[in-house]
């Protein structure tokens, strides 16, 4: 029997992992350690100038761009990570409950309100909420998490329904296993690859949504040290002092691209280990045939 060729997948995963780590390292380190290394802000000077000790020039109000870059990454990263975690914290139990229940009314009760939220565009819902109250960083994280719950819950429900239809789940029910053992121990573990693929894409979408909201002035002050705000406020001087726009924009792009590369590398590594399973399945399938022949 020929063994399936998996060398290409196994070799591709480490290379993609190294590339993703290299791409994401700079913006992540700047976001996490930048405020610790920034020091005290210097005096403001003329807007959109170069030199005079300013590595990347000055911004639209004469502040040092490098100082703003060091301070501006943490709000974007922390808000995006918090929003993604909160979205899954709600979507996972709701989606699993809808997938595992045998009560149609309970499934409808859990999923239909989410369909209403899903019908409203994410950015529009955030802007509508911003007209009612002024959300800070915490409020922005909650709003972004809210708009991500419906499709995340539907994905969990779809993946959980497929896993819950397997004979192993019925066998666990007949053995009297608890809902936690069935839902988390078996169905939840069966969805890990699907959730990992979705997490990379969702985190990227959340980063762009947080950056867009900040770009529009939602959740941050107009002159806050934030990469998205820097792009918005300094775009008027793009052709005079481009670094004030180009550097934060590139950092946002590197953060999202590196995130996707790391998740792709993790999934590719899982595929490299996967082909060993069919041999076991084949042995199980041929065993009854051999017993029937002997009979």
Phi and psi in degrees as a GROMACS rama.xvg file:
@    title "Ramachandran Plot"
@    xaxis  label "Phi"
@    yaxis  label "Psi"
@TYPE xy
-79.5162  137.876  UNK-2
-84.186  139.687  UNK-3
-64.951  141.56  UNK-4
-83.7952  116.965  UNK-5
-123.648  5.36989  UNK-6
-61.5118  -38.4843  UNK-7
-63.4187  -39.9665  UNK-8
-68.0365  -41.5321  UNK-9
-68.0125  -32.6662  UNK-10
-77.0484  -31.2665  UNK-11
-70.8942  -35.2629  UNK-12
-62.7093  -48.4549  UNK-13
-61.3178  -40.3564  UNK-14
-62.6865  -41.995  UNK-15
-68.6437  -34.2884  UNK-16
-66.0089  -44.2916  UNK-17
-63.2199  -43.2546  UNK-18
-63.5836  -44.8537  UNK-19
-62.6424  -40.5463  UNK-20
-63.8723  -42.1079  UNK-21
-65.0653  -38.9414  UNK-22
-70.5428  -40.3648  UNK-23
-86.2249  -16.0688  UNK-24
-61.9464  -45.8693  UNK-25
-62.7792  -55.2271  UNK-26
-64.5928  -33.7463  UNK-27
-69.381  -42.9802  UNK-28
-65.9384  -40.4149  UNK-29
-63.4256  -38.0275  UNK-30
-69.5195  -40.1407  UNK-31
-85.3606  -40.4427  UNK-32
-104.387  -12.3841  UNK-33
-55.3176  -49.1716  UNK-34
-61.0517  -27.2307  UNK-35
-74.7746  -26.2893  UNK-36
-100.939  -4.19409  UNK-37
-72.7449  -36.1807  UNK-38
75.4108  -168.342  UNK-39
-78.6353  139.332  UNK-40
-67.233  141.899  UNK-41
-82.7666  176.93  UNK-42
-68.5594  149.405  UNK-43
-76.5155  145.71  UNK-44
-125.74  -154.132  UNK-45
-72.4275  144.036  UNK-46
-70.7129  144.974  UNK-47
52.568  54.0926  UNK-48
-120.537  166.284  UNK-49
-117.529  163.538  UNK-50
77.7568  -162.132  UNK-51
56.799  38.5308  UNK-52
83.5228  1.70801  UNK-53
-98.214  106.156  UNK-54
-57.1781  -46.4866  UNK-55
-107.956  16.5442  UNK-56
81.9495  -164.798  UNK-57
-118.36  163.378  UNK-58
-97.1754  -161.357  UNK-59
-70.0324  -16.099  UNK-60
-117.185  15.5077  UNK-61
86.3112  12.8155  UNK-62
-85.2326  154.9  UNK-63
-68.5068  125.665  UNK-64
-66.008  -40.3592  UNK-65
-60.9202  -40.2877  UNK-66
-61.1325  -42.2409  UNK-67
-66.5624  -36.5339  UNK-68
-64.1229  -42.245  UNK-69
-64.7604  -34.9129  UNK-70
-87.911  -19.6513  UNK-71
-89.7084  -7.02608  UNK-72
-85.4696  -33.7804  UNK-73
-61.0555  -43.4365  UNK-74
-59.5944  -40.0804  UNK-75
-65.941  -48.2841  UNK-76
-67.7962  -48.459  UNK-77
-64.4669  -42.2499  UNK-78
-64.3327  -42.6098  UNK-79
-66.3986  -44.72  UNK-80
-64.2154  -41.9305  UNK-81
-64.9339  -41.8568  UNK-82
-65.0806  -41.7943  UNK-83
-64.607  -44.9886  UNK-84
-62.6528  -42.532  UNK-85
-65.0273  -38.181  UNK-86
-61.9262  -45.7599  UNK-87
-70.3352  -31.016  UNK-88
-62.0023  -32.2702  UNK-89
-89.1213  -41.8813  UNK-90
-69.2642  -36.1753  UNK-91
-62.9882  -54.6971  UNK-92
-65.0043  -36.5906  UNK-93
-66.0172  -46.8384  UNK-94
-65.3854  -40.8613  UNK-95
-66.5333  -41.8579  UNK-96
-61.9024  -41.6689  UNK-97
-67.4516  -32.9992  UNK-98
-76.0166  -33.1627  UNK-99
-96.7231  -15.6357  UNK-100
-74.4058  148.973  UNK-101
-101.228  2.863  UNK-102
-97.6187  112.829  UNK-103
-62.5586  -38.3895  UNK-104
-63.9959  -34.9139  UNK-105
-68.9066  -40.4849  UNK-106
-62.5419  -42.2275  UNK-107
-64.9758  -39.5411  UNK-108
-64.6516  -34.4356  UNK-109
-79.9229  -38.418  UNK-110
-95.0037  -32.7282  UNK-111
-64.9723  -40.2476  UNK-112
-61.0823  -31.9737  UNK-113
-69.1655  -31.2535  UNK-114
-64.167  -33.2958  UNK-115
-65.2454  -44.8688  UNK-116
-64.4916  -35.9712  UNK-117
-65.9337  -26.0647  UNK-118
-75.2137  -17.4346  UNK-119
-94.6992  128.451  UNK-120
-56.3827  139.803  UNK-121
-58.6421  -51.1701  UNK-122
-65.2431  -35.9656  UNK-123
-63.96  -41.2227  UNK-124
-63.8306  -40.4642  UNK-125
-64.8613  -42.9867  UNK-126
-66.5846  -36.7216  UNK-127
-64.7839  -42.1441  UNK-128
-65.5182  -35.1649  UNK-129
-68.3108  -22.453  UNK-130
-76.8383  -21.1331  UNK-131
-87.2439  -43.7309  UNK-132
-142.147  160.227  UNK-133
-95.674  100.119  UNK-134
-76.6199  136.907  UNK-135
-84.9105  -157.863  UNK-136
-63.7099  -40.1  UNK-137
-66.0331  -44.2296  UNK-138
-62.9728  -38.112  UNK-139
-65.3466  -41.2281  UNK-140
-62.3171  -40.4029  UNK-141
-66.6312  -40.7617  UNK-142
-66.1258  -43.7663  UNK-143
-65.6199  -38.5468  UNK-144
-63.502  -41.0334  UNK-145
-60.3667  -44.3899  UNK-146
-74.4337  -13.7044  UNK-147
-95.9594  -11.1928  UNK-148
-65.6361  -44.7295  UNK-149
-58.982  -52.1012  UNK-150
-72.8829  -28.7096  UNK-151
-66.2239  -41.6331  UNK-152
-65.416  -39.0593  UNK-153
-65.4677  -38.4001  UNK-154
-65.3598  -43.638  UNK-155
-62.4003  -42.1863  UNK-156
-62.9752  -43.3389  UNK-157
-64.874  -45.6945  UNK-158
-67.4612  -37.6231  UNK-159
-70.0868  -35.0718  UNK-160
-62.9377  -42.045  UNK-161
-63.9482  -42.9552  UNK-162
-70.9511  -34.9104  UNK-163
-70.7878  -17.2534  UNK-164
-84.0115  -2.49298  UNK-165
-75.5642  151.234  UNK-166
-59.7443  -28.6648  UNK-167
-62.0028  -35.1245  UNK-168
-68.7833  -41.2908  UNK-169
-63.3793  -37.3768  UNK-170
-64.8303  -39.4797  UNK-171
-65.5864  -37.3892  UNK-172
-65.1796  -41.6964  UNK-173
-66.6357  -27.4437  UNK-174
-79.7588  -5.61409  UNK-175
82.1138  23.8553  UNK-176
-68.7538  152.09  UNK-177
-73.2598  162.782  UNK-178
-59.9923  -38.7709  UNK-179
-62.4053  -43.3927  UNK-180
-65.0501  -39.7334  UNK-181
-75.722  -50.3877  UNK-182
-69.1246  -44.166  UNK-183
-94.5582  -44.8942  UNK-184
-67.1151  -36.4547  UNK-185
-111.732  -58.1817  UNK-186
-64.4015  -44.1601  UNK-187
-61.2057  -42.6759  UNK-188
-67.916  -30.8355  UNK-189
-68.7947  -21.9516  UNK-190
-94.4506  1.86463  UNK-191
-58.5362  -44.2831  UNK-192
-65.5653  -40.5502  UNK-193
-63.7972  -42.8863  UNK-194
-68.0029  -36.0857  UNK-195
-64.3993  -42.5519  UNK-196
-64.0076  -40.6348  UNK-197
-70.1445  -35.2061  UNK-198
-62.6997  -40.765  UNK-199
-63.1341  -46.6401  UNK-200
-66.6603  -39.8838  UNK-201
-68.8905  -40.5169  UNK-202
-63.0118  -38.1472  UNK-203
-62.9518  -46.0952  UNK-204
-62.1464  -38.5624  UNK-205
-66.5239  -40.6484  UNK-206
-59.3793  -45.0997  UNK-207
-66.5973  -37.4481  UNK-208
-67.9934  -42.2154  UNK-209
-62.9481  -44.2551  UNK-210
-64.5181  -39.858  UNK-211
-66.4723  -41.7972  UNK-212
-62.6772  -42.4879  UNK-213
-65.8279  -37.0704  UNK-214
-59.9543  -35.0118  UNK-215
-88.7679  2.17409  UNK-216
86.833  16.7679  UNK-217
-94.3726  122.65  UNK-218
88.4136  -5.44947  UNK-219
-138.216  158.414  UNK-220
-74.4049  153.674  UNK-221
-59.6531  -27.9873  UNK-222
-114.281  24.933  UNK-223
-68.6527  154.205  UNK-224
-81.1364  91.2397  UNK-225
-146.344  135.788  UNK-226
-58.8133  -41.9556  UNK-227
-67.8483  -39.9419  UNK-228
-64.8402  -36.9197  UNK-229
-60.0441  -42.9467  UNK-230
-62.572  -41.913  UNK-231
-68.5395  -50.5378  UNK-232
-74.3016  -26.1211  UNK-233
-98.535  0.279813  UNK-234
-67.5265  -20.325  UNK-235
-66.9385  -24.5793  UNK-236
-107.914  27.0115  UNK-237
-57.2309  -41.9567  UNK-238
-86.6939  -8.30887  UNK-239
-96.063  -46.6602  UNK-240
-137.612  80.1766  UNK-241
-67.7739  -25.1625  UNK-242
-62.0395  -28.9975  UNK-243
-66.3918  -20.4399  UNK-244
-106.072  -43.7208  UNK-245
-66.808  -43.9026  UNK-246
-63.622  -53.3353  UNK-247
-63.755  -34.18  UNK-248
-65.2424  -43.1939  UNK-249
-64.664  -35.7949  UNK-250
-66.0571  -39.5398  UNK-251
-64.6053  -43.8989  UNK-252
-63.4413  -43.2325  UNK-253
-63.5836  -37.6562  UNK-254
-63.8961  -45.749  UNK-255
-72.1543  -40.8511  UNK-256
-65.4315  -44.1632  UNK-257
-62.6559  -36.6782  UNK-258
-61.4125  -46.4728  UNK-259
-64.6283  -39.1959  UNK-260
-63.8456  -39.7258  UNK-261
-66.616  -42.9333  UNK-262
-67.1513  -37.5021  UNK-263
-63.8756  -39.1294  UNK-264
-64.961  -40.4621  UNK-265
-63.7531  -41.8151  UNK-266
-68.7166  -38.1423  UNK-267
-65.7161  -37.6714  UNK-268
-63.9674  -37.5111  UNK-269
-65.3946  -36.905  UNK-270
-66.7959  -31.8324  UNK-271
-67.4829  -27.1597  UNK-272
-92.7568  -8.41125  UNK-273
-73.0451  -36.1782  UNK-274
-64.5628  -6.89325  UNK-275
-70.736  -17.8826  UNK-276
-70.251  -40.65  UNK-277
-58.6154  -27.623  UNK-278
-62.6922  -42.9204  UNK-279
-64.5627  -42.6067  UNK-280
-62.0149  -40.4418  UNK-281
-64.3442  -38.3509  UNK-282
-64.8648  -39.7496  UNK-283
-65.5441  -37.1544  UNK-284
-74.2883  -32.995  UNK-285
-80.6  -18.9661  UNK-286
-62.317  -47.7368  UNK-287
-61.1092  -36.2254  UNK-288
-63.7673  -40.4107  UNK-289
-66.2014  -38.622  UNK-290
-67.3755  -35.2207  UNK-291
-66.2142  -37.0218  UNK-292
-64.3977  -43.0151  UNK-293
-64.2454  -35.6392  UNK-294
